[in-house]
Amino acid sequence: MMDGLWDQYRTVVEFAMANALFALGSWIAMWAGVFSLAGASFGAVGGFSAAYLDLHMGAGIVVQLLVGAGLGLVVAAVLSVLLLKLESHWMAMATVALVLITRVVVLSAEEYTGGSVGTGVTRKIDLVTVVVLVAIVCYALARLRRSRYGMAAHAVREDAAVAAALGVNPFTVRAVAFAASGLVAGLAGVVLANLLQYIGPDTFFITLAFTMVAAMVLGGTYHWAGPIVGAIVFVGLPEVVRSYVDGVDELMTGALLVLIMVFMPRGLIDPRRQWVRRLRGTDGTPAPDREPEVAR
């Protein structure tokens, strides 16, 4: 029975982990206060570079991952010089425009991307490798969270002006976070290309951008575990529901997002909520509104 369930949902787990990588990439940018949908574009860089290396050079998965991550990092670092000059909703709109531009580039660069036809990819990755990649990213974020950079990123997100008054350079902090998000999204693009075994102009488009942001919001934007939980729920729940009641999976996903935004506005994983519960359980008095540094 267990073997049957695993065979049925193995693919779901694989794509949930791939989307978790994309959501983690978005979370890294959000960590420094940058709301970005550019992960889809950086994923396209990683995915199409992996396809080219596979078809034209026969490169293995390690080379694909290294090149995809490196190109994602470089492209994000270059774009950060321009995009991070924008503020608030203008930054978000600019990254949406970047996703639209990426699709045009994919359609135009037929020699490298296959154009409107797309390109195939030989699968060279397994579930264990995907899980290890997610674990490595989570370990790095867990270590950085309590580092000087982690505290600086959180300060910039909460109030960039106050952080600057304390000697933190908001632009540098955001540029590092944006470049790191490109690195993780590049990895995710390689993973997704290998899992799909075919990528085209619509693979890394608005739907993917929405999915990774929705997974991040659903899981919670105040802890790196949030995007992982959000991706598992956002990708896994519709598949489980579809296996029992077909045709209502999208309705349930939308309803779930609305309910969480109303009743759990900080997402499923919220360190502050857990801290408040512990404090109230200690002496029975209402907890202060301020969140302590250790809970962040």
C-alpha positions as CSV (number, residue, x, y, z in Angstrom):
1,M,0.0,0.0,0.0
2,M,2.8,2.4,1.0
3,D,4.6,1.6,-2.3
4,G,1.5,2.4,-4.2
5,L,1.0,5.7,-2.5
6,W,4.7,6.6,-3.0
7,D,4.5,5.8,-6.7
8,Q,1.3,7.9,-6.9
9,Y,2.7,11.0,-5.2
10,R,6.4,10.8,-5.9
11,T,6.1,13.3,-8.8
12,V,4.1,15.6,-6.5
13,V,7.0,15.6,-4.0
14,E,9.6,16.3,-6.7
15,F,7.7,19.3,-8.0
16,A,6.9,20.5,-4.5
17,M,10.6,20.5,-3.7
18,A,11.4,22.3,-7.0
19,N,8.8,25.0,-6.2
20,A,10.2,25.2,-2.7
21,L,13.6,26.2,-4.2
22,F,11.8,29.0,-6.2
23,A,9.9,30.1,-3.2
24,L,13.1,30.2,-1.1
25,G,14.7,32.4,-3.8
26,S,11.8,34.8,-3.5
27,W,12.0,34.7,0.3
28,I,15.7,35.7,0.2
29,A,14.9,38.9,-1.6
30,M,11.9,39.5,0.7
31,W,14.3,39.0,3.7
32,A,15.8,42.3,2.8
33,G,12.5,44.0,2.0
34,V,12.5,43.4,-1.8
35,F,9.2,42.0,-3.2
36,S,10.4,40.4,-6.4
37,L,8.9,38.1,-9.0
38,A,12.1,38.0,-10.9
39,G,12.8,34.4,-9.8
40,A,11.0,33.1,-12.8
41,S,13.5,35.0,-15.1
42,F,16.5,33.7,-13.1
43,G,14.9,30.2,-13.3
44,A,14.7,30.6,-17.1
45,V,18.4,31.4,-17.2
46,G,19.2,28.3,-15.2
47,G,16.8,26.0,-17.0
48,F,17.7,27.0,-20.6
49,S,21.5,26.9,-19.8
50,A,21.0,23.4,-18.4
51,A,19.1,22.4,-21.6
52,Y,21.9,23.8,-23.8
53,L,24.6,22.1,-21.8
54,D,22.7,18.8,-21.9
55,L,21.9,18.8,-25.6
56,H,25.1,20.3,-27.0
57,M,27.7,19.3,-24.5
58,G,26.3,16.3,-22.7
59,A,27.1,17.9,-19.4
60,G,26.1,16.1,-16.2
61,I,23.8,17.4,-13.5
62,V,26.6,18.8,-11.3
63,V,27.9,21.0,-14.2
64,Q,24.3,22.1,-15.0
65,L,23.6,23.1,-11.4
66,L,26.9,25.0,-11.1
67,V,26.4,26.9,-14.4
68,G,22.7,27.6,-13.7
69,A,23.4,28.9,-10.2
70,G,26.4,31.0,-11.4
71,L,24.5,32.5,-14.3
72,G,21.5,33.2,-12.1
73,L,23.8,35.0,-9.6
74,V,25.5,37.1,-12.2
75,V,22.3,38.1,-14.0
76,A,20.7,39.0,-10.7
77,A,23.7,41.0,-9.5
78,V,23.8,43.0,-12.8
79,L,20.0,43.7,-12.7
80,S,20.2,44.7,-9.1
81,V,22.1,47.9,-10.0
82,L,19.1,49.1,-12.0
83,L,16.1,47.5,-10.3
84,L,17.0,48.3,-6.7
85,K,16.8,52.0,-7.4
86,L,13.1,51.5,-7.5
87,E,10.9,51.5,-4.4
88,S,7.9,49.6,-3.2
89,H,5.3,48.6,-5.9
90,W,7.5,50.0,-8.7
91,M,10.0,47.3,-7.9
92,A,7.4,44.6,-8.1
93,M,6.1,46.0,-11.4
94,A,9.6,46.1,-12.8
95,T,10.1,42.4,-12.0
96,V,6.8,41.6,-13.6
97,A,8.0,43.4,-16.7
98,L,11.3,41.4,-16.5
99,V,9.3,38.2,-16.6
100,L,7.5,39.4,-19.7
101,I,10.8,40.4,-21.3
102,T,12.3,37.0,-20.5
103,R,9.5,35.3,-22.5
104,V,10.3,37.6,-25.5
105,V,14.0,36.7,-25.3
106,V,13.2,33.0,-25.1
107,L,11.1,33.3,-28.3
108,S,13.8,35.3,-30.1
109,A,16.9,33.2,-29.2
110,E,15.8,30.1,-31.1
111,E,19.4,28.8,-31.4
112,Y,19.7,28.5,-27.7
113,T,16.1,28.0,-26.4
114,G,14.3,26.4,-29.3
115,G,12.0,29.5,-29.7
116,S,8.3,28.9,-29.7
117,V,8.9,25.1,-30.0
118,G,10.9,24.9,-26.9
119,T,13.6,22.3,-26.1
120,G,13.9,18.9,-24.5
121,V,16.0,18.0,-21.6
122,T,17.4,14.6,-20.6
123,R,16.6,14.0,-17.0
124,K,19.8,13.7,-14.9
125,I,18.5,14.5,-11.4
126,D,16.8,12.4,-8.8
127,L,14.6,13.2,-5.8
128,V,17.5,12.7,-3.3
129,T,19.6,15.3,-5.1
130,V,16.7,17.8,-5.1
131,V,16.1,17.2,-1.4
132,V,19.8,17.7,-0.7
133,L,19.8,21.0,-2.6
134,V,16.8,22.3,-0.5
135,A,18.5,21.1,2.7
136,I,21.8,22.9,1.7
137,V,19.9,26.2,1.0
138,C,18.0,25.9,4.3
139,Y,21.2,25.2,6.3
140,A,22.9,28.3,4.7
141,L,19.9,30.5,5.5
142,A,19.6,29.1,9.1
143,R,23.3,30.0,9.7
144,L,22.9,33.5,8.1
145,R,19.7,34.3,10.0
146,R,21.6,35.0,13.2
147,S,24.7,36.5,11.6
148,R,25.4,40.2,11.2
149,Y,24.1,40.1,7.7
150,G,20.9,38.4,8.8
151,M,20.3,41.1,11.4
152,A,21.1,43.8,8.9
153,A,18.7,42.3,6.3
154,H,15.9,42.2,8.9
155,A,16.6,45.8,9.9
156,V,16.4,47.0,6.3
157,R,13.2,45.1,5.8
158,E,11.5,46.6,8.9
159,D,12.8,50.2,8.3
160,A,15.5,51.1,5.8
161,A,15.8,54.6,7.1
162,V,16.4,53.5,10.7
163,A,18.9,50.8,9.5
164,A,20.8,53.4,7.5
165,A,21.0,55.6,10.6
166,L,22.5,52.7,12.5
167,G,25.3,52.4,9.9
168,V,23.7,49.7,7.6
169,N,23.9,50.3,3.8
170,P,20.4,49.3,2.6
171,F,21.4,49.1,-1.0
172,T,24.3,46.8,-0.4
173,V,22.1,44.5,1.8
174,R,19.4,44.4,-0.8
175,A,21.9,43.8,-3.6
176,V,23.4,40.8,-1.9
177,A,20.0,39.4,-1.1
178,F,18.8,39.9,-4.7
179,A,21.9,38.3,-6.1
180,A,21.5,35.3,-3.7
181,S,17.9,35.0,-4.8
182,G,19.1,34.7,-8.4
183,L,21.5,32.0,-7.4
184,V,18.8,29.9,-5.8
185,A,16.3,30.5,-8.6
186,G,19.0,29.5,-11.1
187,L,19.3,26.2,-9.2
188,A,15.6,25.8,-9.2
189,G,15.4,26.4,-12.9
190,V,17.9,23.5,-13.6
191,V,15.9,21.3,-11.3
192,L,12.6,22.1,-12.9
193,A,14.0,21.6,-16.4
194,N,15.3,18.2,-15.5
195,L,11.9,17.2,-13.9
196,L,9.8,18.4,-16.8
197,Q,12.2,17.2,-19.5
198,Y,10.8,19.9,-21.8
199,I,10.9,23.7,-21.4
200,G,9.4,26.3,-23.6
201,P,8.6,30.1,-23.5
202,D,5.7,29.5,-21.1
203,T,7.6,27.3,-18.6
204,F,9.2,30.2,-16.7
205,F,6.4,32.7,-17.0
206,I,3.7,34.4,-14.9
207,T,2.2,31.2,-13.6
208,L,5.5,30.2,-12.1
209,A,6.1,33.7,-10.7
210,F,2.6,33.6,-9.0
211,T,3.2,30.1,-7.7
212,M,6.5,30.9,-5.9
213,V,5.1,34.1,-4.4
214,A,1.9,32.4,-3.3
215,A,3.9,29.6,-1.7
216,M,6.1,32.2,0.1
217,V,3.0,34.1,1.4
218,L,1.1,31.0,2.3
219,G,4.0,29.5,4.3
220,G,5.1,32.8,5.9
221,T,7.6,35.5,5.0
222,Y,9.2,35.8,8.4
223,H,11.1,32.5,8.5
224,W,13.0,30.4,5.8
225,A,10.9,27.4,6.6
226,G,7.7,29.2,5.5
227,P,8.4,28.9,1.7
228,I,9.0,25.2,2.0
229,V,5.8,24.5,3.9
230,G,3.9,26.8,1.6
231,A,5.2,25.1,-1.5
232,I,4.3,21.6,-0.1
233,V,0.8,22.8,0.7
234,F,0.3,24.9,-2.5
235,V,1.6,22.1,-4.8
236,G,0.6,19.0,-2.9
237,L,-2.9,19.8,-1.6
238,P,-4.5,20.3,-5.1
239,E,-3.0,17.0,-6.3
240,V,-4.4,15.1,-3.2
241,V,-7.8,16.8,-3.6
242,R,-7.8,16.0,-7.4
243,S,-7.3,12.3,-6.7
244,Y,-10.5,12.2,-4.7
245,V,-12.7,15.1,-6.1
246,D,-11.7,16.3,-9.6
247,G,-12.4,19.9,-10.7
248,V,-12.4,21.7,-7.4
249,D,-8.6,21.7,-6.7
250,E,-8.1,25.3,-7.9
251,L,-11.2,26.5,-6.0
252,M,-9.8,25.0,-2.8
253,T,-6.4,26.4,-3.3
254,G,-7.8,29.9,-3.8
255,A,-10.1,29.5,-0.8
256,L,-7.1,28.3,1.3
257,L,-5.0,31.4,0.4
258,V,-7.9,33.7,1.3
259,L,-8.5,32.0,4.6
260,I,-4.8,32.1,5.6
261,M,-4.5,35.8,4.6
262,V,-7.5,36.6,6.8
263,F,-6.8,34.5,9.8
264,M,-3.0,34.0,9.6
265,P,-1.7,37.1,7.8
266,R,1.9,36.3,8.6
267,G,1.6,32.8,7.1
268,L,1.6,29.3,8.4
269,I,5.1,29.6,9.9
270,D,5.3,32.6,12.2
271,P,8.0,32.8,14.9
272,R,6.3,35.7,16.6
273,R,3.0,33.8,17.0
274,Q,4.9,30.9,18.6
275,W,6.7,33.3,20.9
276,V,3.5,35.1,22.0
277,R,1.9,31.7,22.8
278,R,4.9,30.7,25.0
279,L,4.9,34.1,26.8
280,R,1.2,34.0,27.5
281,G,1.5,30.4,28.7
282,T,4.3,31.5,31.2
283,D,2.4,34.1,33.2
284,G,-1.0,34.5,31.6
285,T,-0.5,38.1,30.8
286,P,-0.9,39.6,27.3
287,A,2.3,39.6,25.3
288,P,3.8,42.9,24.1
289,D,3.5,43.8,20.4
290,R,7.2,44.0,19.8
291,E,8.9,40.8,18.6
292,P,12.2,40.0,20.3
293,E,15.3,39.5,18.1
294,V,15.6,35.8,19.0
295,A,12.1,35.1,17.7
296,R,12.9,36.6,14.4
